[in-house]
Amino acid sequence: MSASQRIQSVDLLRGVTIVAMILVNNPGTWSSVYAPLLHAEWHGLTPTDLVFPFFLFIVGISIYYAYKNKKGNIQTYKKIGIRSLKLIALGLFLRAFMPTFPFIQSWESFRFMGVLQRIGIVFFITAVLYLNYNWKVLLGIALGILLSYWLLLGFVPLPNGMAPSFDKVANNWSMYIDSIVLGGHMWKPDYDPEGILGTVSAIATCLLGVLIGKVLDKPIERKASILVAIGLLFLVVGYVFSLWFPINKALWSSSFVLVTAGYATVILAIIYYIVDVKHWHFGRVFKKVGMNAITIYFLSGFIAKSFYLIPVGEHSNIHSWLYSTFFQYDFLEAKLASLCYALVVVLFYLALGNYLYKKGIFIKV
């Protein structure tokens, strides 16, 4: 998206989302974390569960603006493919090299899927669809994905004859397919939160972002109000749908797609009104992070894992030493101390985003 085309609120929301990702991924200790900063155990929704779908939703908006004047030719597909492969490669790098850096993780425990891998796959498929179909077809594809996913997980018996289930059990279609295709290469022995079917469902999240990008681009009055109305519609339909298909981030259930897209649209509408309509100076520091979102997210993961791996003394590493030395005090409650560590990490990356912005450094992935 060129500077002249940029919607300031999109960059700002992207930055807020990346900062939220860094916040929830970097507590002082995982044994002491406030509940809103953890994912739901299975069914349900916490503020942390909103972060990843928000980012994929914004990817969809960015796809709309980046390719609205592009043709679906070999050159364009090549650029899309290269960008997708870069994202996947960065995700695989974090997974393959970090557990025993600088040595490659053993093949037996190598995890194929992950956050950046899902972003890369979803970006590629959504961008190709956008270049080939109009908004009505894209909406139909998104709805088709959501309905098909519900029908498969809720009504189609498994090959062994077992009745399907939405629970965390072997006869859940999502977990069943992951166990067959991915085998031992999952996040946990029984499931992967970035699994195969969930990645297909995540395409619907991105497509809804594309459609909201189209609304943002229209020269219409009361655009913020229209966005709020669309967001509320997503929320109502999503929560009603959850009566039959529970909201579940690990499965990336259809109701989860609709509800998270609803929250994303409403929040974007509010930011759009404040920043792009009223032109109030709000949250510029987050916008600066949003201009280098993937770079900062990747660095946060790389540095955090390095801190766990580099030893300090015989029984400590950089992370535990920093946490115990500067944040663990008798007067500070354990969860608050853990949060303070995460906030300091966030401040570091806010400063980094500000520095890159001032220097005019924008690293495209």
C-alpha positions as CSV (number, residue, x, y, z in Angstrom):
1,M,0.0,0.0,0.0
2,S,1.6,3.3,-1.0
3,A,1.8,6.3,1.3
4,S,-0.9,8.1,-0.5
5,Q,-3.3,5.2,-0.3
6,R,-2.7,4.3,3.3
7,I,-5.6,4.3,5.7
8,Q,-4.1,5.5,9.0
9,S,-6.4,3.5,11.2
10,V,-5.4,0.3,9.5
11,D,-1.7,0.8,10.3
12,L,-2.6,1.8,13.8
13,L,-4.8,-1.2,14.4
14,R,-2.1,-3.4,12.9
15,G,0.4,-1.9,15.3
16,V,-1.9,-2.4,18.3
17,T,-2.4,-6.0,17.3
18,I,1.4,-6.7,17.0
19,V,2.0,-5.1,20.4
20,A,-0.8,-7.2,21.9
21,M,0.9,-10.3,20.4
22,I,4.2,-9.3,22.0
23,L,2.5,-8.6,25.3
24,V,0.8,-12.0,25.6
25,N,3.8,-14.0,24.3
26,N,6.4,-12.5,26.8
27,P,5.3,-12.8,30.4
28,G,7.9,-12.9,33.1
29,T,6.8,-16.4,33.9
30,W,4.1,-18.6,32.4
31,S,3.1,-19.8,35.8
32,S,1.8,-16.4,36.8
33,V,-0.3,-14.8,34.1
34,Y,-3.6,-12.9,34.4
35,A,-6.5,-14.9,32.8
36,P,-7.3,-12.3,30.1
37,L,-3.7,-12.7,28.8
38,L,-4.1,-16.4,28.3
39,H,-6.0,-18.3,25.6
40,A,-9.2,-20.0,26.4
41,E,-8.6,-23.6,27.5
42,W,-10.8,-24.9,24.7
43,H,-14.3,-23.4,23.9
44,G,-14.7,-19.7,24.8
45,L,-13.0,-16.4,24.1
46,T,-10.5,-14.2,25.9
47,P,-9.0,-10.9,24.8
48,T,-5.8,-12.9,23.9
49,D,-7.9,-15.0,21.5
50,L,-8.7,-11.9,19.5
51,V,-5.1,-11.1,18.6
52,F,-4.3,-13.5,15.8
53,P,-7.6,-13.2,14.0
54,F,-7.3,-9.4,14.2
55,F,-4.0,-9.7,12.4
56,L,-5.3,-12.0,9.6
57,F,-8.3,-9.6,9.2
58,I,-5.9,-6.7,8.7
59,V,-3.9,-8.8,6.2
60,G,-7.2,-9.0,4.2
61,I,-7.7,-5.3,4.3
62,S,-4.1,-4.8,3.2
63,I,-4.5,-7.3,0.3
64,Y,-7.5,-5.2,-0.9
65,Y,-5.4,-2.0,-1.1
66,A,-2.2,-3.6,-2.3
67,Y,-3.8,-5.4,-5.3
68,K,-7.0,-3.4,-6.1
69,N,-5.2,-2.0,-9.2
70,K,-3.2,-5.0,-10.0
71,K,-3.8,-7.7,-12.7
72,G,-3.7,-11.4,-12.1
73,N,-0.6,-12.0,-14.2
74,I,2.5,-14.1,-13.8
75,Q,4.5,-11.2,-12.3
76,T,1.9,-10.5,-9.7
77,Y,1.4,-14.2,-8.7
78,K,5.2,-14.5,-8.5
79,K,5.4,-11.6,-6.0
80,I,2.6,-13.0,-4.0
81,G,4.2,-16.5,-4.0
82,I,7.6,-15.1,-2.9
83,R,6.1,-13.1,-0.1
84,S,4.2,-16.1,1.1
85,L,7.3,-18.3,1.0
86,K,9.2,-15.7,3.0
87,L,6.6,-15.7,5.8
88,I,6.5,-19.5,5.9
89,A,10.4,-19.6,5.9
90,L,10.5,-17.2,8.8
91,G,8.1,-19.3,10.8
92,L,10.0,-22.5,10.0
93,F,13.2,-20.8,11.0
94,L,11.9,-19.9,14.4
95,R,10.6,-23.4,14.9
96,A,13.6,-25.3,13.4
97,F,16.5,-23.4,14.8
98,M,15.5,-21.9,18.1
99,P,14.9,-24.8,20.5
100,T,18.6,-25.8,20.4
101,F,20.0,-22.7,18.5
102,P,22.2,-22.7,16.5
103,F,21.5,-26.5,15.9
104,I,18.5,-27.6,13.9
105,Q,15.7,-29.2,15.9
106,S,15.4,-33.0,15.5
107,W,13.1,-34.1,12.7
108,E,11.0,-36.2,15.1
109,S,9.8,-33.2,17.0
110,F,9.8,-30.7,14.2
111,R,6.5,-28.7,14.0
112,F,5.4,-27.8,10.5
113,M,2.7,-25.3,11.3
114,G,2.8,-22.0,13.2
115,V,1.6,-18.4,13.3
116,L,3.8,-17.1,10.5
117,Q,3.2,-20.3,8.4
118,R,-0.5,-19.8,8.7
119,I,-0.2,-16.1,7.8
120,G,1.8,-17.0,4.7
121,I,-0.6,-19.7,3.5
122,V,-3.7,-17.6,4.1
123,F,-2.1,-14.5,2.5
124,F,-1.3,-16.5,-0.7
125,I,-4.7,-18.1,-1.1
126,T,-6.7,-15.0,-0.2
127,A,-4.6,-12.7,-2.6
128,V,-5.0,-15.2,-5.5
129,L,-8.8,-15.4,-4.9
130,Y,-9.1,-11.6,-4.7
131,L,-7.3,-11.2,-8.0
132,N,-9.7,-13.6,-9.7
133,Y,-13.2,-12.9,-8.2
134,N,-15.5,-10.0,-7.4
135,W,-16.7,-9.2,-3.9
136,K,-19.9,-11.3,-4.3
137,V,-18.0,-14.4,-5.1
138,L,-15.5,-13.7,-2.3
139,L,-18.3,-13.4,0.2
140,G,-19.8,-16.6,-1.1
141,I,-16.5,-18.4,-0.7
142,A,-16.1,-17.1,2.9
143,L,-19.6,-18.2,3.8
144,G,-19.1,-21.5,2.0
145,I,-16.0,-22.2,4.1
146,L,-17.8,-21.4,7.3
147,L,-20.8,-23.5,6.6
148,S,-18.8,-26.4,5.2
149,Y,-16.5,-26.4,8.2
150,W,-19.5,-26.6,10.5
151,L,-21.2,-29.4,8.6
152,L,-18.0,-31.4,8.5
153,L,-17.1,-31.1,12.1
154,G,-20.6,-31.4,13.4
155,F,-22.3,-34.0,11.2
156,V,-20.0,-36.1,9.1
157,P,-19.0,-39.4,10.8
158,L,-15.3,-40.2,10.8
159,P,-13.8,-43.0,8.7
160,N,-13.8,-45.3,11.7
161,G,-17.6,-44.7,12.1
162,M,-17.2,-42.6,15.2
163,A,-19.7,-39.7,15.6
164,P,-18.0,-36.3,15.1
165,S,-17.4,-33.9,18.0
166,F,-16.3,-30.3,18.7
167,D,-14.5,-31.4,21.8
168,K,-10.8,-32.0,22.3
169,V,-11.1,-35.7,21.4
170,A,-9.9,-38.1,18.8
171,N,-13.1,-38.0,16.9
172,N,-12.8,-34.2,16.2
173,W,-12.3,-33.9,12.4
174,S,-9.7,-31.1,12.8
175,M,-7.6,-33.1,15.2
176,Y,-8.1,-36.3,13.3
177,I,-6.8,-34.9,10.0
178,D,-3.9,-33.2,11.8
179,S,-3.0,-36.6,13.4
180,I,-3.1,-38.3,10.0
181,V,-1.2,-35.6,7.9
182,L,1.1,-34.0,10.5
183,G,1.5,-37.0,12.8
184,G,4.1,-36.2,15.5
185,H,4.9,-32.8,14.0
186,M,2.3,-30.9,16.0
187,W,2.4,-28.4,18.8
188,K,1.1,-31.0,21.2
189,P,0.7,-34.8,20.7
190,D,-3.1,-34.5,20.4
191,Y,-3.6,-31.2,18.4
192,D,-2.1,-28.2,16.8
193,P,-3.8,-24.7,17.2
194,E,-2.5,-23.8,13.7
195,G,-3.6,-27.0,12.2
196,I,-4.8,-27.8,8.6
197,L,-8.6,-27.3,8.8
198,G,-8.2,-24.3,11.0
199,T,-6.0,-22.7,8.4
200,V,-8.6,-23.2,5.8
201,S,-11.2,-21.6,8.1
202,A,-8.7,-18.7,8.7
203,I,-9.0,-17.9,5.0
204,A,-12.5,-16.8,5.7
205,T,-11.2,-14.4,8.3
206,C,-8.9,-12.9,5.7
207,L,-11.6,-12.7,3.1
208,L,-13.9,-10.8,5.5
209,G,-10.9,-8.4,5.9
210,V,-10.8,-7.9,2.1
211,L,-14.5,-7.1,2.0
212,I,-14.1,-4.6,4.9
213,G,-11.2,-3.1,2.9
214,K,-13.7,-2.5,0.0
215,V,-16.1,-0.7,2.4
216,L,-13.3,1.4,3.7
217,D,-12.3,2.4,0.1
218,K,-15.8,3.5,-0.9
219,P,-16.5,7.2,-1.1
220,I,-19.6,7.1,1.2
221,E,-20.9,9.2,4.0
222,R,-21.1,7.9,7.6
223,K,-18.6,5.2,6.8
224,A,-17.7,4.6,10.4
225,S,-21.4,4.0,11.2
226,I,-21.7,1.5,8.4
227,L,-18.7,-0.3,9.6
228,V,-20.1,-0.5,13.1
229,A,-23.4,-1.9,11.7
230,I,-21.5,-4.6,9.8
231,G,-19.4,-5.4,12.8
232,L,-22.5,-5.7,15.0
233,L,-24.1,-8.0,12.4
234,F,-21.0,-10.2,12.5
235,L,-21.2,-10.3,16.2
236,V,-24.9,-11.2,16.4
237,V,-24.6,-13.9,13.8
238,G,-21.4,-15.3,15.3
239,Y,-22.8,-15.5,18.8
240,V,-26.1,-17.1,17.6
241,F,-24.1,-19.5,15.5
242,S,-22.0,-20.4,18.5
243,L,-25.1,-22.2,20.0
244,W,-24.4,-24.9,17.3
245,F,-20.7,-24.4,16.6
246,P,-18.9,-23.2,19.8
247,I,-16.5,-20.3,19.6
248,N,-13.1,-22.0,19.6
249,K,-9.7,-20.4,18.7
250,A,-7.8,-23.7,18.5
251,L,-10.3,-25.0,16.0
252,W,-10.8,-21.6,14.4
253,S,-14.4,-22.4,14.4
254,S,-16.9,-20.6,12.1
255,S,-18.5,-18.8,15.0
256,F,-15.0,-17.7,16.1
257,V,-14.4,-16.3,12.6
258,L,-17.6,-14.2,12.7
259,V,-17.3,-13.0,16.3
260,T,-13.6,-12.0,16.0
261,A,-14.3,-10.3,12.6
262,G,-17.1,-8.4,14.3
263,Y,-14.9,-7.1,17.1
264,A,-12.2,-6.2,14.6
265,T,-14.6,-4.3,12.4
266,V,-16.2,-2.3,15.3
267,I,-12.8,-1.4,16.8
268,L,-11.5,-0.4,13.3
269,A,-14.6,1.8,12.8
270,I,-13.9,3.6,16.1
271,I,-10.2,4.1,15.3
272,Y,-11.2,5.1,11.7
273,Y,-13.5,7.8,13.0
274,I,-10.9,9.2,15.5
275,V,-7.9,9.1,13.2
276,D,-9.1,9.3,9.6
277,V,-12.3,11.3,10.0
278,K,-11.6,13.6,12.9
279,H,-7.8,13.6,12.3
280,W,-7.1,13.5,16.0
281,H,-3.5,12.6,16.9
282,F,-4.0,9.3,18.5
283,G,-1.8,6.3,18.9
284,R,1.0,7.3,16.5
285,V,3.5,5.1,18.3
286,F,1.4,2.0,17.4
287,K,1.1,3.2,13.8
288,K,4.9,3.2,13.6
289,V,5.1,-0.4,14.9
290,G,2.4,-1.3,12.3
291,M,4.6,-0.1,9.5
292,N,7.1,-2.8,10.3
293,A,4.7,-5.3,11.8
294,I,6.1,-8.7,10.6
295,T,9.7,-7.6,11.2
296,I,9.0,-6.6,14.8
297,Y,7.0,-9.7,15.4
298,F,9.7,-11.9,14.1
299,L,12.4,-10.2,16.1
300,S,10.3,-10.4,19.2
301,G,10.1,-14.2,18.8
302,F,13.7,-14.6,17.9
303,I,15.0,-12.5,20.8
304,A,12.6,-14.0,23.3
305,K,13.7,-17.6,22.5
306,S,17.3,-16.6,22.4
307,F,16.9,-15.2,26.0
308,Y,15.6,-18.6,27.1
309,L,18.6,-20.4,25.5
310,I,21.6,-18.3,26.4
311,P,22.8,-19.4,29.9
312,V,23.7,-17.1,32.7
313,G,25.6,-19.0,35.4
314,E,24.8,-22.7,36.0
315,H,21.0,-22.6,36.6
316,S,19.7,-19.6,34.8
317,N,19.3,-17.9,31.4
318,I,19.0,-14.3,30.3
319,H,15.3,-14.3,30.6
320,S,15.1,-15.8,34.1
321,W,18.0,-13.6,35.3
322,L,16.4,-10.4,34.0
323,Y,13.0,-11.4,35.6
324,S,14.4,-12.5,38.9
325,T,16.8,-9.5,39.2
326,F,14.6,-6.6,38.1
327,F,11.0,-7.8,38.7
328,Q,10.6,-10.3,41.5
329,Y,10.2,-8.4,44.7
330,D,8.3,-9.4,47.9
331,F,6.0,-6.4,47.6
332,L,5.1,-7.2,44.0
333,E,2.4,-9.8,43.4
334,A,3.6,-12.6,41.1
335,K,1.1,-12.0,38.3
336,L,1.8,-8.3,38.4
337,A,5.5,-8.8,38.3
338,S,5.1,-11.1,35.3
339,L,3.0,-8.5,33.6
340,C,5.5,-5.7,34.3
341,Y,8.2,-7.8,32.6
342,A,5.9,-8.1,29.5
343,L,5.2,-4.4,29.5
344,V,8.9,-3.6,29.5
345,V,9.4,-5.9,26.5
346,V,6.5,-4.1,24.8
347,L,8.1,-0.7,25.5
348,F,11.4,-1.9,23.9
349,Y,9.6,-2.9,20.7
350,L,7.6,0.3,20.7
351,A,10.9,2.2,20.8
352,L,12.3,0.0,18.1
353,G,9.3,0.7,15.9
354,N,9.7,4.4,16.5
355,Y,13.4,4.3,15.6
356,L,12.8,2.4,12.4
357,Y,10.0,4.9,11.4
358,K,12.2,7.9,12.1
359,K,15.0,6.4,10.0
360,G,12.6,5.7,7.2
361,I,13.3,1.9,7.4
362,F,10.4,-0.2,6.3
363,I,11.3,-3.8,5.8
364,K,8.9,-5.6,3.6
365,V,8.5,-9.3,4.0
